[in-house]
Amino acid sequence: MGQLPPLDSHVWKCSLCSNILEDPQTLPCLHSFCSKCIDDAERGNICLYCKSKGDKELKAVPDFFLKNMIDYLRITEGNCEHKKCSFCQLSNKSTVAVSICITCLDFLCEECSKFHNMTRMTKDHEVKSLQDIHKGKHEEEIRSQQRVPCSTANTSLIFFCKTCNVLTCEECVFKEHMKHEVVKANEQSKEVREKVKIGLKTLSTSCGKMNAARMKEKNRLDETRKMKENLLQKIRLGKEYFIKEIEEQAVNAESQVEKLYKDPEGKLEKCFVFLDIEYSSLKHIYDRCSLVCEKANDVELLSLKDIISAKLRSDQLTEVPNEYISDLNTPSVSVSLGSALGRLFTVSENVPSVEPLVECSHPLPRQKSSDNDLKNSSSNSILLHEIGTCKIPSDKSEPIIADVCWLTDNSFVVGDTRNSVAKVFDDKNNFLWEIKAENITNVSCIGRFVICNSNRHLLVCQQGSIITNIDFGPFSSGPFPIAQGLEMRHILVANVYTTFMRVYTTEGLLKKTIILNATVNPICLRKSAECPIRFIDKTSKSVMDISNRGNVTAFYSKEDWEPKSMAVDRIKNVYVIDAKSMRLLKISEDGKLIFIKDLPMDEPVGLSINSANKCLVCEKTGKAYFFKS
């Protein structure tokens, strides 16, 4: 990075207001803001741009490097005619500057340039032509005159106290650091600069490997799309040639091609998206650290050493993670075009077959039932008896319920979308506490924590307070996310119509990413202590299992039903609301279907079972029903 980015580059602009930085402050993630922007937002060490949290000890620090570089670029860039003589302006004159004193950094007109070295105070100053300055000459001389003032004594910071790990001036050395280990800033900066260079080498290797993997996946994606387009083009040519005879056969052939390429194209695209995000993050860190290492003076480098060193330690990658690399094989497959189209040409191409990032399998369901099977099992039905109903109270408008969940055996939480609130009641319908949350999509619980999906955020709440707020970021694009609490204070999050699942801690840390089969659309997640994670797949209308290793298997499938919500009890039985027949059904661990109860409601939205086998079903309009066998 020998040449500096121009002044209008994003490097010198505030990540929030997009203006040239004023009194820049830099966070541990190396994003910089105007000091006023950070003060107005009152966000501490949470980055307003990428939302990442820094360490408690590493909050925003003044970035003297950015401030001095912006001042330098303002001197060296722009039209010479726009620069005015500093001394003539004292006499209210507007004279075009032709030179600059690189000792005192004053602009001088032609007349003032002649007399600048004739005074006792300025006789040793160096005056240089602005034309030379704009050509990039004398950078080192100008940068050497820039100083970083001490906030206490208003003198230049030229020493570094190793004991206190701070820059200091000569006056403060004798006042506050008398018996400390103090060295000159230029001596300490040599050691720090060498460490940064070593870290940059490792980071450069990581960037290169990540970019290579990213471009490899992009090339595979482009190749896959190109092969797909070639096949479709051949099909279209044949369709046009025999339009009357083979219309139906051509449509069938296109369908085969789309089906063949849907899975590999989707997985390759996901690989590329993941790698592109990781590469952008590493490239940002590398560019900033490299620029500081090459252009920062001693004091500027030392003022940023903590956050740069921390970032180089935490982000260095010597290998591309295995989970981002997909195995790509190219088996030869043939597309059946029908008898008429087949007489014109035979289509046979290599279609990429991509292994999933997390092994997924979809064997035949353990049980596949029909309504007749359900009728035959009615004699063995275990009916639930209604033991109570209640109307969910609302302070404002009539509620629109999104979901319900037992918090304890004697209390439950209700997500009210219309009134933007999640409320907790006891089983006598007495209000306990609430959390304000907009656009609630579902609620779940883990221990004493209430987990609430709200406006693309995951809120972890307890006793009326938000403990953690997780922003899903790019993961929240498309339909709403759904979440389910796991054991050991972990949360599983999925997104309808996407094939990602993520595991977070209740503190908001991302622990694991799971990529499922491209055809899976989870709409309801559930987990109990003794059984695997289960969800309803909207595509196949089946109940699916996820093992601890991420394998997906079909647990139960039934013809002619519409599973909407489900719950799992402590002995692995699955309870499902069939929205088509408006029935509550039970699926035993061995796959046996049992009719439980006809539901006395029009639109059920939530189902939950507590450890005492007490069943809670809620209607969208806010009426809750309690059942027990």
Phi, psi and omega in degrees: 000061183291326183259134181289142172297147179295166185296333180273008178287154179296342180300325185260010184250152178292133180291349182254305184266350177066013174267167175301135185300135174243122185048062188298143174237137182242134181266168181302335178279002179071018167270139186244148182221157169296146180299326180292323180296319179292319180296318182295323184281335180052051184250005178061232183259024174266122184293129180285347183262307183254358176067010180281152181258133175273170175295154181299327182279347185242078176270189181298137178238150176298131181258089181293331179298309179298318181299312182290324179292322177296318177298319179295316180294327176294331177285317190270338182261165176096173181282135179300328183292343180275349180270132182249150180295127183293323183282324179293328179295335176293336178258019180061031175255151179241090183247136182291131179279142178242349182210174179218141173274114184280359175273312180255357176061033175264140174280142185229138172280179184297321182289314181293332179298325182292327187260357187295327181268011183262003178256158183297324184282334186244013185295333181263006180288153180254121180255128182235152180290140177295330178299317178293321180299317181290342176274002177093006178280157174066025179298315183295321180296318181291316182295329181291339179275346180284132183239156173251116185282148174284134182289342182265308187257354180060029172245168188291141175280112183232357180237161176228124179269111179291330181295314182266349181061044180221154170283149180209162179260175183296321181293318181289335177302316182280341180269317191240346186230036187300312185258017180270167176275104186243132176230165176291148183299322182291333176288315181292326184293331179299315180296315181295318182298321178295320178295320178296320179296320178296316178297324180294326178297315179296317181294325178296320177298316179297316178300316181297317180293319180294319180292323179297316178295321179297313181290328177297315179293324179295318179297321178295320178296315179298319180295319179297315180294325179293315178297320178298315181294323178298317178296314180297324179295318177298319180296318181294322178297315178295324179297317180293324184290320180244049192304319184282323188279326191238025180304311182292322180293322180294319177299318179296320180293319177300320180298320179296317180296315179300319181292320180297321186266349184301313185290308180295322180296317180297317183289320177297321179296320179294320177301314182295318180300315180299312183293326179295319178295315181296318181295318180300320180295312180295322181295321177299315181294316181297313181300314182294313181297320179295318179296316179296316182298323185275324189252341184286141173281182187300311184292319180297318180296316181294328181291339181252002191298325185294311183288328178290314180299318180297320182289322179292327177290317188277339187249002182286133180231122178270339179226148173287128182305139181301329184292347179263358183251125180254139177280125185244115173247156184233075176291150179274128178230155180244145178254125179281119184258000183091163187295316184291311181292329180295336178290337181279312178198165176247128180266122174211114183228163173277114180260123181300138174242112188257126173288138180293154179296325172240128186304126180233141178223146179229074176289174177300145179301151179298324183218137175229113189247165173235177178297329178296320178298322180294320179295320180294334181269359185295333179292335179261014184295143174250104186280145172264139179258135178289123181249002177165157174224161174205156176258123180295118182287153179219138180282338185241245182283165174302135186288153166240108188277133177264324184192160175225157178198139174292132173270312172227185177293343184237010179212152181218159180244142181235131176263114182256107183290317184298316184265007175052055182207145170249120185246145177248129179236158169272175185287000172260010179069025175272132181291135180250303177197171184212164175225130176284128181203127183274150174052052180292132178252323174200160177231148175209175186223152173215112186063234178263008181268140171257128180252124188231122174277120185216116171054046180067015176241150175253115181259122174259116191238155176206125176053043175085004180240145176275116181276318183219141176236108182259122176269122184288338180063223181300337180296339185272000181294149182086201182298172190293150173280158173232152185222157177212132177288140176248180175288168175059038174058041176242153183232132175260130182236132176233167181228126181301136179069007169244170184242027175257143164230143181230147177248122177247157167275166178292348175272358176097008180275133177282120183258329187199146173240130180244130176250123185263178173301142187297343182267358185274130176234090183288134178237351180205116179259140175215152180208134171238172189296329190255353184236163179290173175294134180232148178212159175269125178268116183295327184291306184268355183054046181236160170266122186247155176247145171240121179282174179296337179267001177095003179287136180253127178228152178278122179272318183203141176218145182219141178285144170058054173216170181221083180293127184249318180214157181210166176215157181235129179269180187287347178251026170076008173285143179250129176253130185231136171269118176268106184291341181284314180264354183055051179237154170259119184246155178237134177243117181285169182299331179272010175087013180274132182267131182231129175285130182255303187194144167284131184272128182275055184208163183269320187217083177289141183238345183208150181216133180210146179231132179267181184291344177268014181060031174267124187261134178240123176235135182238142176269154183302327182282355174109008178266127182253140179240138178244130181233155174204143181284000000 
